[in-house]
């Protein structure tokens, strides 16, 4: 499963998109992850200062 963004917690800072190695994350008001592109590497999870991103099991 692709990374999921909790849109209530996300502040749209863009740090997750900056570290995504496959550019699967776009940020408008909040981040969104393209599930077709996400490789589940976890870089965005570790980077998010708001703990708004998780990997589904």
Secondary structure, DSSP 8 states (H G I E B T S, - for coil): --EEE-TTT-----HHHHH-TT--EEESSSEEE-TTT-----HHHHH-TT--EEE--
